Amino acid sequence: MIGWLFCVWMAGSMAEEVSREQIKGLDEQVQDIKKDVLGISTELTQLEEKLIYPSNTQVSVFVTLVQGDKFRLDAVNIKIDGKDATHHIYTFKELEALRSGGVQRLYTGNIRTGAHTLDVSLIGKSTGNSDYLQSASYKFTKSVEPKLIEISMSGPDSSNQRIGFKD
């Protein structure tokens, strides 16, 4: 009887050692699978963007702030050919990133080739905390390659008070 109990105890400790090794191996396999899934997810996102926004109809709009300008950008509204394209309300962190020279992709969409109009309205506060509204229009031509447009914004205290466009 004692011999049998000893055998059961030895088998249990061997099973425990094997289980630890198996668990370690399984953990490594799970980590490898996670890496593979993240890689596949990235590839699917890129493929989805290519399918949804093919290069012959794609237009992207980016926003920057004039360096050194201290006005507070609260919101931006963009229309393309008179139709609402997008609007964005800024958080403190987003505004700080733009002030530090960051660039924000505000809109990506599809439009046909030809002439178009981009209307931009911004709402903000001047350094004196008074309301600041500004609007501008930009005419551009979309050809078969992707169209990239940068909107550069400055506040009322800037010597260059305007909304600028560059494509």
BAFI-3210 file (N, C-alpha, C; in Angstrom, 3 decimals, decimal comma, padded with zeros to 6 digits):
// residues 167
n [1|2|3|4|5|6|7|8|9|10|11|12|13|14|15|16|17|18|19|20|21|22|23|24|25|26|27|28|29|30|31|32|33|34|35|36|37|38|39|40|41|42|43|44|45|46|47|48|49|50|51|52|53|54|55|56|57|58|59|60|61|62|63|64|65|66|67|68|69|70|71|72|73|74|75|76|77|78|79|80|81|82|83|84|85|86|87|88|89|90|91|92|93|94|95|96|97|98|99|100|101|102|103|104|105|106|107|108|109|110|111|112|113|114|115|116|117|118|119|120|121|122|123|124|125|126|127|128|129|130|131|132|133|134|135|136|137|138|139|140|141|142|143|144|145|146|147|148|149|150|151|152|153|154|155|156|157|158|159|160|161|162|163|164|165|166|167]
n.u [000,813|001,919|003,882|002,351|001,120|003,458|004,176|001,995|002,352|004,856|004,205|002,413|004,124|005,805|003,970|003,334|005,751|005,917|003,648|004,281|006,325|004,899|003,020|004,667|005,608|003,155|002,471|004,431|003,674|001,155|001,903|003,279|001,153|-000,430|001,232|001,160|-001,581|-001,859|-000,214|-001,627|-003,983|-003,076|-002,335|-004,866|-006,211|-004,791|-005,352|-008,133|-008,325|-007,212|-009,134|-011,514|-010,862|-009,849|-006,954|-007,493|-009,735|-009,320|-009,136|-007,427|-007,417|-005,441|-004,545|-002,790|-001,210|-000,110|003,210|004,061|001,750|-000,729|-003,473|-006,534|-007,687|-010,855|-012,791|-013,252|-014,786|-015,479|-016,371|-017,034|-017,599|-019,945|-021,156|-021,327|-018,324|-016,648|-016,340|-014,636|-013,972|-011,665|-009,446|-007,546|-005,046|-004,794|-004,693|-002,329|-000,514|-000,756|000,166|002,783|003,845|002,630|000,740|-002,499|-004,533|-007,480|-009,562|-010,476|-011,589|-013,712|-013,843|-014,966|-013,009|-011,941|-013,027|-013,316|-014,607|-013,395|-014,519|-013,750|-014,282|-013,420|-013,489|-012,628|-010,678|-009,257|-006,047|-006,807|-009,104|-011,454|-014,139|-013,447|-013,902|-013,488|-013,505|-012,867|-012,413|-011,392|-010,395|-009,856|-008,395|-009,126|-007,252|-006,293|-004,533|-003,978|-005,213|-003,795|-004,326|-003,268|-004,250|-003,486|-003,659|-004,170|-004,423|-006,296|-004,431|-002,177|000,265|-000,251|-003,033|-005,074|-006,513|-004,677|-003,947|-002,513|-001,482]
n.v [-001,181|001,235|001,466|001,773|004,288|005,825|005,595|006,883|009,452|010,136|010,062|012,192|014,393|014,285|014,795|017,388|018,751|018,378|019,692|022,354|022,868|022,465|024,502|026,738|026,455|026,636|029,268|030,707|030,006|031,208|033,910|034,155|033,712|035,936|037,989|037,330|037,705|040,471|041,443|040,539|041,971|044,603|044,476|043,943|046,319|048,161|047,142|047,449|050,257|050,828|049,657|050,997|053,669|054,177|055,067|056,666|058,146|059,249|061,716|063,572|065,505|067,584|069,124|071,884|074,070|077,462|077,972|079,044|080,461|081,330|081,089|079,472|076,687|075,514|074,106|072,635|072,794|071,149|071,362|069,875|070,731|072,002|070,135|068,639|067,391|066,724|067,324|068,537|068,527|069,867|068,451|069,201|067,889|067,274|069,848|070,797|069,064|069,910|072,530|071,988|071,424|069,328|067,331|066,785|064,317|065,069|064,395|061,855|060,803|059,961|061,386|062,476|062,883|066,145|069,617|071,102|072,464|073,425|074,156|075,738|076,187|077,664|077,632|079,314|080,637|083,788|084,988|086,789|085,717|086,125|085,290|083,688|083,461|082,095|081,747|080,124|079,501|077,121|076,352|073,451|070,972|067,686|065,003|061,828|060,715|060,300|063,002|065,380|067,714|070,449|072,300|075,250|076,980|080,092|082,377|085,302|087,053|086,761|087,911|087,128|086,567|084,136|081,421|079,051|077,234|074,333|072,166]
n.w [000,000|000,837|-001,072|-003,356|-002,863|-002,863|-005,565|-006,781|-005,763|-006,912|-009,624|-009,712|-009,123|-011,341|-013,351|-012,662|-013,225|-016,004|-016,781|-016,147|-018,004|-020,334|-020,102|-020,259|-022,885|-024,239|-023,605|-025,008|-027,591|-027,710|-027,561|-029,995|-031,752|-031,164|-032,163|-034,888|-035,435|-034,957|-037,004|-039,272|-038,897|-039,285|-041,995|-043,112|-042,490|-044,040|-046,592|-046,612|-046,567|-049,075|-050,711|-050,009|-050,412|-053,271|-055,233|-057,489|-056,844|-054,386|-051,833|-049,437|-046,491|-044,570|-041,438|-040,073|-037,703|-037,728|-036,839|-033,578|-033,166|-030,854|-030,560|-029,537|-030,993|-031,451|-033,007|-036,266|-039,426|-042,406|-045,781|-048,897|-052,127|-051,270|-049,635|-046,433|-045,253|-043,070|-039,528|-036,655|-033,201|-031,039|-028,627|-025,654|-025,749|-028,481|-029,563|-028,388|-029,632|-032,309|-032,022|-031,465|-033,869|-035,112|-037,484|-038,579|-039,961|-041,197|-042,855|-045,129|-048,206|-051,034|-054,243|-057,459|-060,480|-061,553|-061,213|-057,988|-054,871|-051,747|-048,624|-045,622|-042,196|-039,159|-035,618|-032,688|-029,950|-029,219|-027,977|-026,070|-025,151|-026,593|-028,833|-031,934|-035,308|-038,508|-042,029|-045,154|-048,665|-051,127|-054,322|-056,190|-058,344|-059,044|-060,081|-061,553|-059,683|-056,094|-054,078|-052,006|-049,523|-047,643|-044,874|-043,427|-040,442|-038,752|-035,980|-034,753|-033,674|-035,102|-037,443|-039,913|-040,475|-041,419|-043,346|-044,850|-047,878|-049,321|-051,832]
ca.u [000,000|002,815|004,526|001,386|001,020|004,690|004,088|001,024|002,976|005,895|003,528|001,867|005,190|006,251|002,926|003,447|006,881|005,551|002,643|004,956|007,009|003,871|002,440|005,648|005,555|001,884|002,542|005,221|002,852|000,122|002,540|003,521|-000,143|-000,819|002,013|000,626|-002,897|-001,643|000,304|-002,738|-004,896|-002,473|-002,456|-006,278|-006,545|-004,214|-006,125|-009,436|-008,185|-007,012|-010,397|-012,523|-010,390|-008,899|-006,122|-008,020|-010,804|-008,995|-008,711|-007,160|-007,240|-004,611|-004,613|-001,637|-001,290|001,070|004,106|004,128|000,437|-001,236|-004,922|-007,046|-008,566|-011,886|-013,459|-013,088|-015,835|-015,041|-017,353|-016,506|-018,663|-021,147|-021,673|-020,521|-017,359|-016,306|-016,124|-013,835|-013,827|-010,317|-009,128|-006,339|-003,865|-004,705|-004,260|-000,905|000,235|-000,727|001,052|004,163|004,241|001,952|-000,150|-003,633|-005,356|-008,829|-010,571|-010,124|-012,825|-013,701|-014,514|-014,694|-012,007|-012,488|-012,916|-014,050|-014,423|-013,230|-014,871|-013,262|-014,663|-012,812|-013,985|-011,618|-010,580|-008,007|-005,292|-007,580|-010,271|-012,649|-014,482|-012,779|-014,475|-012,870|-013,886|-012,154|-012,717|-010,245|-010,762|-008,803|-008,748|-008,782|-006,894|-006,400|-003,725|-004,543|-005,072|-003,488|-004,477|-002,915|-004,871|-002,678|-004,527|-003,585|-005,428|-006,471|-003,271|-001,073|000,467|-000,681|-004,335|-005,718|-006,497|-003,912|-004,103|-001,380|-001,651]
ca.v [000,000|002,388|001,514|002,315|005,709|006,448|005,666|007,924|010,737|010,381|010,363|013,547|015,392|014,296|015,467|018,804|019,285|018,382|020,733|023,657|022,991|022,615|025,831|027,682|026,304|027,177|030,718|031,194|029,848|032,244|035,186|034,121|033,857|037,341|038,774|037,043|038,332|041,913|041,664|040,348|043,100|045,761|044,263|044,088|047,742|048,800|046,682|048,083|051,647|050,849|049,313|052,018|054,919|053,920|056,240|057,547|058,988|059,603|063,046|063,646|066,869|067,636|070,405|072,315|075,426|078,284|077,869|080,192|081,055|080,884|081,037|078,145|076,124|074,693|073,203|072,854|072,195|071,088|070,990|069,705|071,000|072,393|069,047|068,394|066,294|066,341|068,366|067,986|069,345|069,566|068,277|069,906|067,155|067,453|071,221|070,865|068,374|070,800|073,656|071,489|071,131|068,122|067,384|065,896|063,961|065,368|063,805|061,072|060,396|059,735|062,360|062,225|063,785|067,414|070,797|071,016|073,554|073,028|075,248|075,472|077,134|077,335|078,323|079,273|081,767|084,530|084,983|087,612|084,899|086,492|084,307|083,894|082,667|082,394|080,831|080,305|078,530|076,769|075,589|072,531|070,025|066,297|064,184|060,399|060,313|060,794|064,439|065,720|069,156|070,881|073,547|075,878|077,938|081,028|083,096|086,738|087,810|086,492|088,923|086,494|086,021|083,515|079,973|078,822|075,928|073,865|070,778]
ca.w [000,000|000,890|-002,391|-004,311|-002,557|-003,329|-007,034|-007,111|-005,438|-007,927|-010,891|-009,562|-009,237|-012,748|-014,122|-012,352|-013,978|-017,412|-016,962|-016,160|-019,293|-021,359|-019,964|-020,793|-024,344|-024,711|-023,479|-026,138|-028,792|-027,660|-027,907|-031,439|-032,418|-031,007|-033,125|-036,216|-035,547|-035,094|-038,356|-040,212|-038,696|-039,947|-043,438|-043,472|-042,415|-045,228|-047,748|-046,521|-046,987|-050,533|-051,366|-049,753|-050,989|-054,360|-055,502|-058,530|-056,313|-053,004|-051,422|-048,000|-046,012|-043,361|-040,736|-039,288|-037,164|-037,962|-035,691|-032,691|-032,977|-029,550|-030,426|-029,183|-032,007|-030,808|-033,940|-037,702|-040,249|-043,808|-046,801|-050,251|-053,085|-050,558|-048,797|-045,240|-045,361|-041,701|-038,528|-035,555|-032,004|-030,563|-027,210|-025,245|-026,231|-029,932|-029,800|-028,036|-030,692|-033,469|-031,691|-031,464|-035,250|-035,583|-038,632|-038,361|-041,123|-040,758|-043,733|-046,310|-048,861|-052,474|-055,108|-058,875|-061,038|-062,023|-060,356|-056,723|-053,923|-050,349|-047,717|-044,268|-041,148|-037,867|-034,435|-031,651|-029,028|-029,333|-026,721|-025,143|-024,818|-027,344|-029,867|-033,213|-036,395|-039,796|-043,102|-046,416|-049,720|-051,954|-055,522|-056,586|-059,395|-058,716|-061,239|-061,259|-058,528|-054,827|-053,845|-050,629|-049,307|-046,296|-044,428|-042,390|-039,768|-037,788|-035,210|-034,981|-033,205|-036,011|-038,483|-041,148|-040,105|-042,582|-043,541|-046,068|-048,508|-050,117|-052,294]
c.u [000,865|003,512|003,607|001,226|002,262|004,666|003,134|001,631|004,033|005,256|002,953|002,934|005,735|005,239|003,002|004,592|006,557|004,552|003,286|005,664|005,994|003,260|003,381|005,644|004,279|001,881|003,331|004,427|001,757|000,706|002,827|002,224|-000,621|-000,082|001,482|-000,712|-002,757|-001,111|-000,783|-003,721|-004,372|-002,620|-003,903|-006,711|-006,012|-004,990|-007,500|-009,363|-007,991|-008,308|-011,447|-012,149|-009,377|-008,189|-006,709|-009,180|-010,480|-008,576|-008,539|-006,863|-006,515|-004,684|-003,305|-001,936|-000,002|001,915|004,136|002,791|-000,198|-002,749|-005,368|-008,042|-009,563|-012,493|-013,175|-014,227|-015,375|-016,198|-016,620|-017,689|-020,001|-021,743|-020,740|-019,618|-017,007|-016,288|-015,383|-013,770|-012,532|-010,240|-007,842|-005,099|-003,697|-004,200|-002,779|-000,048|000,333|000,199|002,517|004,633|003,595|001,053|-001,261|-004,322|-006,797|-009,875|-009,900|-011,429|-012,622|-014,441|-014,140|-013,605|-012,696|-012,315|-013,820|-013,754|-014,389|-013,520|-014,468|-013,745|-013,990|-013,412|-012,910|-011,713|-009,237|-007,274|-005,966|-008,890|-011,560|-012,875|-013,833|-013,377|-013,780|-013,298|-013,062|-012,579|-011,476|-010,752|-009,572|-009,331|-008,248|-008,471|-006,915|-005,540|-004,366|-004,257|-004,865|-003,549|-004,141|-003,589|-004,045|-003,496|-003,739|-004,705|-005,445|-005,267|-002,057|-000,954|-000,036|-002,033|-005,058|-005,776|-005,793|-004,084|-002,861|-001,679|-000,469]
c.v [001,258|002,557|002,137|003,814|006,453|006,610|006,765|009,304|011,103|010,749|011,770|014,603|015,448|015,040|016,974|019,443|019,380|019,505|022,112|023,886|023,198|024,014|026,887|027,639|026,879|028,705|031,330|031,090|030,918|033,601|035,263|034,328|035,299|038,224|038,579|037,742|039,842|042,260|041,545|041,510|044,354|045,647|044,443|045,556|048,479|048,406|047,342|049,539|051,745|050,555|050,403|053,338|054,636|055,205|057,167|058,428|059,551|061,058|063,005|065,088|066,812|069,036|070,636|073,702|076,157|078,243|079,169|080,868|080,471|080,860|079,606|077,707|075,205|073,676|073,609|072,140|072,262|070,631|070,849|069,798|071,268|071,326|068,839|067,187|065,789|067,570|067,717|069,001|068,910|069,419|069,054|069,222|067,304|068,852|071,391|070,184|069,246|071,987|073,249|071,102|069,892|068,394|066,372|065,605|064,081|064,658|062,995|060,593|060,235|060,860|062,034|063,183|065,047|068,515|070,660|072,244|072,990|074,256|074,851|076,580|076,704|078,209|078,201|080,464|082,447|084,458|085,846|086,959|085,376|085,457|084,696|082,937|083,070|081,329|081,141|079,215|078,307|075,937|074,721|071,597|068,644|065,576|062,715|059,937|060,842|062,287|064,673|067,238|069,456|072,213|074,067|077,006|078,830|081,822|084,582|087,579|087,629|087,619|088,411|085,826|085,473|082,013|079,761|077,401|075,601|072,439|070,336]
c.w [000,000|-000,452|-003,428|-004,098|-003,040|-004,851|-007,468|-006,861|-006,477|-009,265|-010,854|-009,711|-010,658|-013,617|-013,881|-013,127|-015,458|-017,670|-016,999|-017,488|-020,411|-021,304|-020,528|-022,318|-024,924|-024,650|-024,638|-027,433|-028,851|-028,045|-029,405|-032,212|-032,316|-031,997|-034,538|-036,435|-035,708|-036,479|-039,404|-040,105|-039,387|-041,460|-043,896|-043,452|-043,641|-046,484|-047,771|-046,983|-048,496|-051,272|-051,202|-050,420|-052,103|-054,777|-056,552|-058,043|-054,931|-052,859|-049,905|-047,634|-044,673|-042,769|-039,987|-038,734|-037,489|-036,690|-034,896|-032,443|-031,717|-029,444|-030,160|-030,254|-031,308|-031,766|-035,377|-038,413|-041,701|-044,681|-048,126|-051,198|-052,396|-049,656|-047,608|-045,450|-043,967|-040,818|-037,370|-034,427|-031,333|-029,048|-026,918|-025,815|-027,738|-030,274|-029,478|-029,101|-031,937|-033,220|-031,712|-032,862|-035,815|-036,773|-038,378|-039,680|-040,664|-041,601|-044,829|-046,913|-050,354|-053,181|-056,549|-059,372|-061,534|-060,996|-059,132|-055,876|-052,514|-049,496|-046,306|-043,348|-039,865|-036,790|-033,373|-030,741|-029,253|-028,006|-025,670|-024,739|-025,494|-028,447|-031,193|-034,227|-037,685|-040,798|-044,342|-047,389|-050,562|-053,119|-055,915|-057,661|-059,000|-060,017|-060,806|-060,084|-057,244|-054,649|-052,357|-050,498|-047,853|-046,018|-043,268|-041,770|-038,824|-037,148|-035,474|-034,556|-034,115|-037,033|-039,823|-040,927|-041,334|-042,423|-044,867|-046,572|-049,309|-050,555|-053,104]
res [m|i|g|w|l|f|c|v|w|m|a|g|s|m|a|e|e|v|s|r|e|q|i|k|g|l|d|e|q|v|q|d|i|k|k|d|v|l|g|i|s|t|e|l|t|q|l|e|e|k|l|i|y|p|s|n|t|q|v|s|v|f|v|t|l|v|q|g|d|k|f|r|l|d|a|v|n|i|k|i|d|g|k|d|a|t|h|h|i|y|t|f|k|e|l|e|a|l|r|s|g|g|v|q|r|l|y|t|g|n|i|r|t|g|a|h|t|l|d|v|s|l|i|g|k|s|t|g|n|s|d|y|l|q|s|a|s|y|k|f|t|k|s|v|e|p|k|l|i|e|i|s|m|s|g|p|d|s|s|n|q|r|i|g|f|k|d]
***
